[in-house]
Amino acid sequence: MESTSNQQMPISGPAKTLSYLEIVLGIVSIVIGLSAIVGAFVGFIMAATGLESAVPAFLLGWPFQALVLIGIGYASVNNGRAMLGYDTYAFSSSFYMDIFLIIVALTIGPLGFLLIGVSLLCIILLFVPAVKAHWYEEFREDMGPRTKEFRYSLHLVRKSPLVVAGIIIVVVIVSIALLAPYITSYGPEERTWTDSSVPPGTVSKVPKFSTLTIYSHNRTDVELYPTIYAGEVDVGPQHLQVLEENPSVYFSVIIQDAGAESDLDVLCVAELYAMDYATFNASTPSERQAALIGTHSRNNTMRTDITVGDQPAKYTWVVWFNATQKTSTWSVDITIQLRYNYWYPVHYWGTDDVGGDIYSRIVWAAKTDLRISVTIVIVAVSMGAVIGAASGYYGGKLDELVMRITDVFFAFPGLILAMAIVMALGERSLDNISLALMVTWWPVYARLVRGQVLAEREKLYVEAARSVGASDSRILFTHIIPNTFQPLIVQATMDTGGVLLTAAGLSYIGFGPPAGVAEWGLMISIGQQYLTIAPWMSLFPGLAILVTALAFNLVGDGIRDILDPKLRRR
């Protein structure tokens, strides 16, 4: 009786606003999803025919997320309409759908931030007192037993050393991936050619340093500007914190002739003086000569640096030209930088054949491989759960069709099928690997959820929901699917390690990104060529894959034991 009275409660103003916002969010999700599917199809056709794709880049690379967005958008529109009809179940369903949408939107790039913002606004409105009165009491009563069960599961997690160890390893690896820019000395594709194939623990021959651009201009017509450029460099205490080498002023001067002249011959001269700019302007030529620290000259193009002292001081830099012919068609690019805090990094895990730091590349690759694995699992779970739930709930011809489709996918080994899909897409890249693995992985979750739904749909709580007028979509998304989360969580956790191994395997055999990209499988593939002279090139990426996959499997195996009803009763 209480549920019936709540359904007849007049809807408040904020609740109406939320209803319309959910409808708009659903329509936008459907439009974005359809645009991405059309964009992916057009991009595939143009790539297959050798034409240059005119599809915006932000619409490519996530067709499976687009299908999930369309499904969520449809549910959001239905929820919004049901809210206007005083259906209390619609509010709790919207809460689930908004969280689901945020998770999917995190994997689709710039457009996802728009959906995340609107979804967060909807969640905030759900907890406004005037809206909360429509649904929260029933939601809390429904979630009470689930919350108690969840707390007991956390208690069991703390008692399982394998799960705790796996969680700690996963948290550490994710933290390393997120902190990659701050804990590495080199970028993902940065090379130090003089340090190629050096063993672990070797100090680099080439220093790293911080830079401060003092002056820069590009493509300036020399005839319209002075042929002498000068300015001041202020070296302060913050530039002298690391003194493995003294700071230096770097000069980059490039002269080009944009006209018909092909015999360009311009003398470029760089000078640095130990005096500030005001003193320099007021000094005589002899005084300037006495304060000259260094000078370099070269024709047409000059890149050089002049070292300064180890105490705070102000310096004046000068660049001037001496031409042997007219200057009307000149263009000059000038960059003046202060380079400071020189230090020599240590290659903790050695370098590869082209001087790439193994430690830095493994850390950067963690970000790449984890993103691929988690994205594939999220999309596969989302798509498989929706398809499997609909198949199991409605049964009949839909169930038969879905099962025959999954049979086709299960008829081929996953790795072979993924290889065929990558080859069909025509380009070997991380995006195509992700797409191929999404295609091959969703049937696992469709079958799993279908089996759960077949058992759940006959239970009394489903009949009770039908008796109070709940729609099929409401019953599926609010009641049945949440009760399938336990096996989904276990399967998804264990599959994350499997997806990681499969993606690395595809890269290893040549179906991954081009050479130079920081990716564990590709690093092992390149390193095997130097296994006898530089074993660290393959050893450390292999250990990274082993530890990460093992961590996810430990967590998944432990969670499976915790959620097993027989073990819980012990």
C-alpha positions in Angstrom: 0.0 0.0 0.0 2.9 2.4 0.8 4.4 1.8 -2.7 1.0 2.6 -4.3 0.6 5.8 -2.4 4.1 6.9 -3.3 3.4 6.3 -6.9 0.4 8.7 -6.7 2.4 11.5 -5.0 2.2 14.7 -7.0 5.5 15.2 -8.7 7.5 18.3 -7.5 9.1 21.0 -9.6 12.7 19.7 -9.2 11.5 16.2 -10.0 9.9 17.5 -13.3 13.2 19.3 -14.1 15.0 16.0 -13.5 12.5 14.1 -15.7 13.1 16.5 -18.6 16.8 16.4 -18.0 16.9 12.6 -18.1 14.9 12.7 -21.4 17.4 15.2 -22.9 20.3 13.1 -21.6 18.8 10.0 -23.2 18.3 11.7 -26.5 21.8 13.2 -26.5 23.3 9.7 -25.7 21.3 8.2 -28.5 22.4 10.9 -31.0 26.1 10.6 -30.0 25.9 6.8 -30.1 24.4 6.8 -33.6 26.9 9.4 -34.8 29.8 7.2 -33.6 28.4 4.1 -35.3 27.9 6.0 -38.6 31.3 7.6 -38.2 33.0 4.2 -37.6 31.2 2.7 -40.6 32.1 5.6 -42.9 35.7 5.6 -41.6 36.0 1.8 -42.3 34.6 2.2 -45.8 36.9 5.1 -46.6 40.0 3.3 -45.2 39.1 0.1 -47.2 38.8 2.1 -50.4 42.0 4.1 -49.7 40.3 7.4 -49.3 41.3 10.0 -46.7 38.7 9.9 -43.9 36.8 13.1 -43.3 35.2 11.8 -40.1 36.1 13.7 -36.9 38.6 11.8 -34.9 36.5 12.0 -31.7 33.8 9.9 -33.3 36.2 7.1 -34.2 37.4 4.2 -32.1 34.5 3.4 -29.9 31.6 1.8 -31.8 30.8 -0.7 -29.1 30.5 2.0 -26.5 28.2 3.7 -28.9 25.9 0.7 -28.9 25.9 0.8 -25.1 25.1 4.5 -25.1 22.1 3.9 -27.4 20.8 1.4 -24.9 21.4 3.6 -21.9 19.9 6.6 -23.8 16.7 4.6 -24.5 16.5 3.6 -20.8 17.0 7.2 -19.8 14.2 8.5 -22.0 11.9 5.8 -20.6 12.9 6.7 -17.1 12.2 10.4 -17.7 8.8 9.7 -19.1 8.0 7.3 -16.2 9.0 10.0 -13.6 6.4 12.3 -15.1 3.9 9.5 -14.6 4.7 9.3 -10.8 6.6 6.0 -11.1 8.9 5.7 -8.1 10.9 2.9 -9.7 12.0 5.3 -12.4 14.0 7.4 -10.0 16.1 4.5 -8.6 16.5 3.2 -12.2 17.8 6.6 -13.3 20.3 6.5 -10.4 21.7 3.2 -11.7 21.7 4.3 -15.4 23.5 7.6 -14.6 26.3 5.8 -12.8 26.5 3.3 -15.7 26.6 6.1 -18.2 29.5 7.8 -16.3 31.5 4.6 -16.4 31.0 4.2 -20.1 31.5 7.9 -20.9 35.0 7.7 -19.3 36.1 5.5 -22.2 35.0 7.6 -25.2 37.1 10.7 -25.1 36.1 14.4 -25.2 32.4 13.7 -25.8 32.3 11.7 -22.7 32.9 14.8 -20.5 29.6 16.3 -21.7 27.7 13.2 -20.8 29.5 12.9 -17.4 28.6 16.5 -16.5 24.9 16.0 -17.3 24.8 12.6 -15.5 26.4 14.1 -12.4 23.8 16.9 -12.5 21.1 14.3 -12.6 22.5 12.4 -9.7 22.8 15.6 -7.6 19.1 16.4 -8.4 18.1 12.9 -7.3 19.3 13.8 -3.8 17.6 17.2 -3.6 15.0 16.9 -0.7 12.0 17.5 -3.0 13.1 14.7 -5.3 14.5 12.4 -2.7 11.0 12.1 -1.1 9.8 10.4 -4.2 12.1 7.4 -4.2 14.8 7.2 -1.5 12.9 5.4 1.2 11.9 2.5 -1.0 15.5 2.5 -2.5 17.0 2.3 1.0 14.7 -0.5 2.0 15.6 -2.4 -1.2 19.3 -1.8 -0.7 19.4 -2.7 3.0 19.9 -6.4 2.6 22.4 -5.8 -0.3 24.4 -3.3 1.8 24.6 -5.8 4.7 25.8 -8.5 2.3 28.3 -6.1 0.8 29.7 -5.3 4.2 30.1 -8.9 5.1 31.9 -9.4 1.7 34.4 -6.7 2.6 34.9 -8.5 5.9 35.7 -11.7 4.1 38.0 -9.8 1.7 40.1 -8.6 4.6 40.4 -12.2 5.8 41.7 -13.4 2.4 45.5 -12.7 2.0 45.3 -13.5 -1.7 42.7 -10.9 -2.4 44.4 -8.3 -0.2 47.7 -9.0 -2.0 46.1 -8.7 -5.4 44.3 -5.5 -4.5 47.5 -3.9 -3.2 49.4 -4.9 -6.4 46.6 -3.6 -8.7 46.4 -0.3 -6.7 50.2 0.1 -7.0 50.2 -0.5 -10.7 47.3 1.8 -11.3 49.0 4.5 -9.2 52.2 4.0 -11.2 50.3 4.4 -14.5 48.6 7.6 -13.3 51.8 9.1 -11.9 53.9 8.3 -15.0 54.7 11.9 -15.9 56.1 12.5 -12.4 58.1 9.3 -11.7 59.9 8.9 -15.0 62.9 10.6 -16.3 61.9 10.2 -20.0 58.8 10.4 -22.1 57.2 7.3 -23.7 59.0 7.8 -27.0 62.1 9.7 -25.9 65.4 8.3 -27.0 69.0 8.9 -25.9 71.0 7.5 -28.8 74.3 7.5 -27.1 72.9 5.2 -24.3 71.6 2.4 -26.6 71.5 -1.1 -25.0 73.3 -0.1 -21.8 72.7 -2.5 -18.8 70.6 -1.7 -15.7 72.0 0.9 -13.3 74.0 2.8 -16.0 74.2 6.6 -15.6 73.2 8.4 -18.8 75.8 10.1 -20.9 73.4 12.9 -21.8 72.1 15.2 -19.1 68.5 16.2 -18.5 67.6 19.8 -17.7 64.8 22.3 -17.2 64.2 25.0 -19.8 62.9 28.6 -19.6 62.2 30.3 -23.0 63.6 33.8 -22.8 62.7 35.0 -26.3 61.1 33.5 -29.4 59.7 34.6 -32.8 59.1 32.8 -36.0 59.1 33.7 -39.7 59.9 37.4 -39.3 61.0 39.4 -42.3 64.5 40.7 -41.4 64.2 43.8 -43.6 61.3 45.0 -41.6 63.0 44.5 -38.2 66.5 45.2 -36.7 69.2 42.8 -37.7 70.4 42.9 -34.1 68.3 41.3 -31.3 69.2 41.6 -27.6 67.6 40.9 -24.3 68.2 40.0 -20.6 68.5 36.6 -18.9 68.0 36.6 -15.1 69.6 33.5 -13.4 68.1 33.2 -10.0 68.5 30.8 -7.0 65.7 28.6 -8.4 67.9 28.0 -11.5 70.8 26.8 -9.4 69.3 24.1 -7.3 71.0 21.3 -9.1 74.6 22.0 -10.1 75.9 18.9 -11.8 76.6 21.4 -14.6 76.2 25.1 -14.6 73.2 26.7 -16.4 73.6 27.7 -20.0 71.9 30.0 -22.5 70.8 28.1 -25.6 70.6 29.9 -29.0 68.6 28.5 -32.0 68.7 30.7 -35.1 67.4 29.5 -38.5 67.6 31.7 -41.6 65.6 30.9 -44.7 65.1 32.7 -48.0 61.5 32.8 -49.1 62.2 34.4 -52.4 64.0 33.3 -55.6 67.5 33.5 -54.1 69.0 30.1 -53.7 72.5 31.1 -52.7 71.6 32.4 -49.2 74.8 33.2 -47.2 74.1 34.8 -43.8 76.5 34.9 -40.9 74.7 34.4 -37.6 76.5 35.5 -34.4 75.4 34.8 -30.8 77.0 36.6 -27.9 76.5 36.5 -24.1 77.6 39.3 -21.7 78.0 39.3 -17.9 75.9 42.4 -17.4 72.3 43.3 -17.2 70.5 44.8 -20.3 70.5 48.4 -18.9 74.2 48.4 -18.2 74.8 46.8 -21.6 73.0 49.7 -23.4 75.0 52.3 -21.4 78.4 50.6 -21.8 81.2 51.3 -24.3 82.4 48.7 -26.8 85.5 48.1 -24.7 83.4 47.5 -21.5 81.2 45.1 -23.4 84.2 43.3 -24.7 85.5 42.9 -21.1 82.2 41.4 -20.0 81.9 39.0 -22.9 81.4 35.4 -21.7 81.2 33.6 -25.0 80.4 34.0 -28.7 79.5 31.6 -31.5 79.0 32.1 -35.2 77.8 30.1 -38.1 76.2 30.5 -41.5 72.4 30.4 -42.0 71.7 28.0 -39.1 73.1 28.0 -35.6 72.3 25.9 -32.5 74.6 26.4 -29.6 74.7 27.2 -25.9 77.0 29.3 -23.7 77.5 28.3 -20.1 77.0 30.9 -17.3 78.3 31.1 -13.7 77.1 29.2 -10.6 75.8 32.4 -8.8 72.6 34.4 -9.3 73.2 37.1 -11.9 71.8 38.9 -14.9 73.2 38.5 -18.4 72.6 40.1 -21.8 72.2 38.0 -24.9 72.8 39.4 -28.4 72.1 37.9 -31.8 73.1 39.7 -35.0 73.5 38.9 -38.7 75.9 39.8 -41.5 74.6 39.2 -45.0 76.4 39.2 -48.3 73.3 40.0 -50.4 69.9 41.7 -50.1 67.7 40.8 -47.2 64.2 41.5 -48.5 63.1 37.9 -48.6 64.7 36.6 -45.5 62.8 34.9 -42.7 64.3 34.0 -39.4 63.3 31.8 -36.5 64.9 32.7 -33.2 64.6 30.9 -29.9 66.6 31.8 -26.8 66.3 29.5 -23.7 67.8 29.3 -20.3 68.8 25.7 -19.5 69.3 24.9 -15.9 69.3 22.3 -13.1 71.3 19.8 -15.2 71.3 16.2 -13.9 72.3 12.8 -15.3 69.5 10.2 -15.0 70.1 6.6 -14.1 68.8 3.9 -16.4 67.6 1.7 -13.6 66.4 -1.1 -15.9 68.8 -0.4 -18.8 67.9 0.9 -22.3 66.7 -0.6 -25.5 68.5 -0.8 -28.9 67.7 2.9 -29.7 68.4 4.3 -26.2 64.9 4.2 -24.8 64.8 4.0 -21.0 63.2 0.6 -20.1 61.9 1.7 -16.8 60.3 4.9 -18.1 58.8 3.0 -21.1 57.3 0.3 -18.9 55.7 2.9 -16.6 54.2 4.7 -19.6 53.1 1.4 -21.1 51.3 0.5 -17.9 49.0 3.5 -18.6 48.4 2.3 -22.2 47.9 -1.4 -21.4 45.6 -0.8 -18.3 43.5 1.6 -20.3 43.1 -0.9 -23.1 42.3 -3.8 -20.7 39.8 -1.9 -18.5 38.1 -0.2 -21.5 37.6 -3.6 -23.3 36.2 -5.2 -20.2 33.9 -2.3 -19.4 32.5 -2.3 -22.9 32.2 -6.1 -23.1 30.5 -6.3 -19.8 28.1 -3.4 -20.6 27.2 -4.8 -24.0 27.1 -8.4 -23.0 25.0 -7.7 -19.9 22.4 -5.8 -21.8 22.1 -8.3 -24.6 22.2 -11.3 -22.3 19.6 -9.8 -20.0 17.2 -9.0 -22.8 17.8 -12.5 -24.3 17.1 -14.3 -21.0 14.2 -12.2 -20.0 12.2 -12.1 -23.2 13.2 -15.6 -24.5 11.7 -16.9 -27.7 13.2 -16.0 -31.0 15.3 -13.2 -29.5 16.9 -15.7 -27.2 17.5 -18.2 -30.0 19.0 -15.5 -32.2 21.4 -14.2 -29.5 22.5 -17.7 -28.6 23.3 -18.7 -32.2 25.3 -15.5 -32.6 27.3 -16.3 -29.5 27.8 -19.8 -30.8 29.4 -18.4 -33.9 31.9 -16.4 -31.8 32.7 -19.3 -29.5 33.4 -21.5 -32.6 36.7 -19.7 -33.1 39.6 -19.3 -30.7 39.5 -15.7 -29.4 43.1 -14.8 -30.4 42.6 -16.1 -34.0 39.3 -14.2 -34.3 40.9 -11.0 -33.0 43.7 -11.4 -35.5 41.3 -11.8 -38.3 39.3 -8.7 -37.2 42.5 -6.6 -37.0 43.6 -7.7 -40.5 40.1 -6.9 -41.8 40.3 -3.4 -40.3 43.4 -2.9 -42.4 45.6 -1.0 -39.9 47.6 -2.4 -37.0 47.0 -0.1 -34.0 46.0 -0.2 -30.4 42.5 1.1 -31.3 41.9 -1.8 -33.7 43.2 -4.3 -31.1 40.7 -2.8 -28.6 37.9 -3.1 -31.2 38.8 -6.7 -32.0 38.9 -7.8 -28.4 35.6 -6.0 -27.7 34.0 -8.0 -30.5 35.4 -11.3 -29.2 34.8 -10.8 -25.5 31.1 -9.7 -25.2 29.6 -13.1 -25.8 31.1 -14.4 -22.6 29.1 -11.9 -20.5 26.0 -12.3 -22.6 25.9 -16.0 -21.8 26.7 -15.4 -18.2 24.0 -12.8 -17.6 21.4 -14.8 -19.7 21.9 -17.8 -17.4 21.4 -15.6 -14.3 18.4 -13.8 -15.7 16.7 -17.1 -16.6 16.9 -18.1 -12.9 15.9 -14.6 -11.5 12.9 -13.9 -13.7 10.9 -16.6 -12.1 11.4 -15.4 -8.5 8.7 -13.7 -6.4 10.2 -10.2 -6.3 9.9 -10.1 -10.1 6.2 -11.0 -9.9 5.7 -8.4 -7.2 7.3 -5.7 -9.4 5.0 -6.7 -12.3 1.9 -6.6 -10.0 2.5 -2.9 -9.1 2.8 -2.0 -12.8 6.6 -1.9 -13.3 7.6 -2.1 -16.9 9.9 -4.7 -18.3 12.8 -2.3 -18.7 12.4 -1.2 -15.1 12.3 -4.8 -13.8 15.4 -5.7 -15.9 17.6 -2.7 -15.0 16.4 -2.0 -11.4 15.8 -5.5 -10.1 17.2 -8.4 -12.2 20.5 -7.0 -13.5 21.7 -5.8 -10.1 21.3 -9.3 -8.8 23.7 -10.6 -11.5 26.5 -8.3 -10.4 28.3 -10.8 -8.3 29.3 -13.3 -11.1 29.9 -10.4 -13.4 32.4 -8.8 -11.0 34.2 -12.1 -10.7 34.3 -12.7 -14.4 35.3 -9.1 -15.3 38.1 -9.0 -12.7 39.6 -12.3 -14.0 39.1 -11.3 -17.6 41.0 -8.0 -17.1 44.2 -10.1 -16.8 43.2 -12.3 -19.7 42.5 -9.3 -21.9 45.9 -7.8 -20.9 47.6 -11.0 -22.0 45.7 -11.3 -25.2 46.4 -7.6 -26.2 50.1 -8.0 -25.4 50.1 -11.3 -27.4 48.6 -9.5 -30.4 51.3 -6.8 -30.2 54.0 -9.4 -29.7 53.1 -11.2 -33.0 53.0 -8.0 -35.0 49.3 -6.9 -34.8 49.8 -4.1 -32.4 51.0 -0.5 -32.7 54.0 0.6 -34.8 57.5 0.4 -33.4 58.3 3.1 -30.9 55.0 3.1 -29.0 55.4 2.2 -25.3 53.5 -1.1 -25.0 54.5 -4.2 -23.1 53.9 -6.8 -25.8 55.7 -4.7 -28.4 58.7 -4.2 -26.1 59.0 -7.9 -25.6 58.8 -8.5 -29.4 61.6 -6.1 -30.1 63.7 -7.3 -27.1 63.7 -10.9 -28.2 66.0 -9.9 -31.0 68.6 -8.9 -28.4 67.9 -11.6 -25.9 71.5 -12.8 -25.7 73.2 -9.4 -25.4 70.5 -7.3 -23.7 68.0 -9.7 -21.9 66.6 -6.8 -19.8 64.8 -5.5 -22.9 62.4 -8.5 -22.7 62.7 -9.4 -19.0 61.2 -6.4 -17.4 58.2 -5.9 -19.7 57.5 -9.6 -19.3 57.6 -9.3 -15.5 55.2 -6.3 -15.7 52.7 -8.4 -17.7 53.1 -11.4 -15.3 52.6 -9.3 -12.1 49.7 -7.3 -13.5 47.8 -10.4 -14.9 48.6 -12.4 -11.7 47.2 -9.5 -9.5 43.9 -9.4 -11.4 43.6 -13.2 -11.3 44.3 -13.2 -7.5 41.6 -10.6 -6.9 39.1 -12.4 -9.2 39.8 -15.8 -7.7 39.6 -14.5 -4.1 36.3 -12.7 -4.9 34.9 -15.8 -6.4 35.6 -17.8 -3.3 34.2 -15.0 -1.1 30.9 -14.9 -3.1 30.5 -18.7 -3.2 27.5 -19.4 -1.0 29.0 -22.7 0.2 32.2 -21.1 1.3 30.3 -18.2 3.0 28.5 -20.6 5.3 31.7 -22.1 6.6 
